[in-house]
């Protein structure tokens, strides 16, 4: 037990090493706060934890296979290295009941390195560049053998953009914002698993922005923290069919956390054949607010772009 | 309890127990209210934030439609409320005015914002 206590103390000490010069921000640019999106990444770098992200998808009966459903339990941890450079680690535990067969196991691990470019605050414009690396064969062999997850790793240079419409002359349109993500997934073995273009975009209307910067409407506190949103994600492989979803939903922005729920509607014919309309829910913690002196601050208190 | 679980619990407890949650300071409400129209000019502006703010690094200014400062340059955190920022105003003729605020919360997060209000329109 004594050794265990020392281990715990050492771990805590590592976290507390060094002074706390300043905490990092989540994706804030001028008047705009870009919330965490559920089916795509936001345009900023931050200290955040999505735990859990739960996705439910019904599986239609096809070709002699019975109907079923899949449930995915995911997490993502985002950590800042400097104030504008961070990495993310994400994975998920996949379960499928019915369909072609019952399945369960861990997905392949994904790691992202992301750099946030200087924000253009008067126009609420934020951009980041990143590299996503998916490590094949880190997930369940059962899922790999069933073809549920990839058996070839890929690397994806990715561009993230966010633009708030706060510079529009019409007040009630100013709470709108759009974000987008564009990436090219380069497969380690394109002959086995093709390269893929992946696109995603969101359109969001921030009621907090409306209340704070346009017009205080004296809404009930709960309504004043809502962000209605629609996210669209499309995947276009060099060989094969296009897949994608349209995800309308609602985000609730608390001071230190966010709760989001969206429907997952198939956006292409191929997607419709493999899944029905499901949903995704996510509980998201802002570690920079919850733990500003430990996990929520950058490892190095500097900016790459200063 | 196994040593592995004890270590994990001690680790998590050390993080959460000693660091009270302090979020970004966002505007909760203001007087005059955001986007409001007043029949007569107010004598000062008051801004209430969602978190306590640092007096040395928190400021508010007010400009008219031509971009000229119309505040008295005396922005300060209220003595009885560390989450309230006040600034006095010069006499204002009818027009549209913009409040600019820039604050640092007590856990060093920086936030900023603007909003308009109208007088006598």
Interface residues (C-beta under 8 A of the other chain):
Chain A: X1 X3 X4 X5 X7 X8 X9 X11 X12 X15 X20 X21 X22 X23 X25 X26 X28 X30 X31 X33 X121 X171 X208 X211 X212 X213 X214 X215 X216 X255 X256 X286 X288 X289 X290 X291 X292 X293 X294 X295
Chain B: X3 X6 X7 X10 X11 X14 X15 X16 X19 X21 X22 X23 X24 X26 X27 X29 X30 X33 X34 X35 X36 X50 X51 X107 X108 X109 X110 X111 X112 X113 X114 X115
